[in-house]
Amino acid sequence: MSSNEEPRGHWPSAPTHPAGGAPGGPHPGAPAPTASHRGAWIGAAATLVAAVIGVVGTYVVGSGNGNQAAPPPARTQTPATTASGEGTHGDEGAPSDSSRSPESSAPADSPASPTSPTTASTPAGTVQWQGPLAITYTESKDLDSTPPGESEINSDNDFSVYPFGSHMLRPDNGAKALVWETSGKVPSYEDCAGVVGTLATTTDMKLKTGLVVCALTNDGRVARLTVKELAGQSSDMRGVFDVVVWSR
């Protein structure tokens, strides 16, 4: 070993250079963050915010639904029993509600059929009206009305009393009458009905107290008139009768 050489143990170590750096050049600084790194951080932050919003929204919706009434329990299907006694499931034995048409699920409103009023038929010969009745010269009477009275339609009136030397009974507008001549017997419906159709006429007849007349109205009803009182002269002439009108 020469005296001019230093021992190897005290030689300085060779300087180290960063990879890629030239010896003696400036040391490069820390690498700057790239745009791709910034985008990754922004995406991660956005994902975190969205997750927080979702959790908060789920909590709010759950709290609001907690105040609503719970849905009703599902209806239990009851097996229908067939004619052989074997049970079949309700869904198989009958069509579901969704398969029914609107016409089958709700009955259509149908107009009520018109009904004609029913009137109880009265047997012929039933007394329709009975009582005293005044017939005057100025007021004819309609025996078909109940009670008999002067009709505003003159053609409906049946009998009038007028002066012609004495008190006369006049059938009007198609009515007919005849004097019942069998003494000692008050004619019944059958008695009068048996003669008015063939013997009664539209001829005027002279009245006297106690006279009995069988009559047929212009509407086809059988009647009996018994003279009770005769009074007045001329325009105030009148006769009071005991009248029975039978239904036709």
KANOR-V556382 format. One record per helix or strand of 3 or more residues. SS is the DSSP state (hx for helix, st for strand). FROM is the first residue (numbers start at 1). TO is the last residue. If there is no record, write none. Layout:
ss:SS from:FROM to:TO
ss:SS from:FROM to:TO
This chain:
ss:hx from:8 to:10
ss:hx from:35 to:65
ss:hx from:90 to:93
ss:hx from:97 to:99
ss:hx from:102 to:105
ss:st from:127 to:136
ss:hx from:154 to:156
ss:st from:159 to:163
ss:st from:167 to:171
ss:st from:176 to:179
ss:hx from:189 to:196
ss:st from:212 to:216
ss:st from:222 to:231
ss:hx from:234 to:236
ss:st from:238 to:246
